[in-house]
């Protein structure tokens, strides 16, 4: 069975909620899940170095061989 969703369209628009849980059992669990509380990840980081230098150092850590 193949379903094509148009841009911006969701499964809830195509199927009623009762039928959605029977057809797509995995989709039903995501409807009941809690939403992400992004407020606990909000914050400010104060740095003294140049941001580009910090980014280069972080990327270079991956390229170095562990000794």
Buried (B, 14 or more C-beta within 10 A) or exposed (E): EEEEEEEEEEBEEBBEEEEBBEEBEEEBEEEEEEEEEEEEEEEEEEEEEEEEEEEEEEEEEEEEEEE
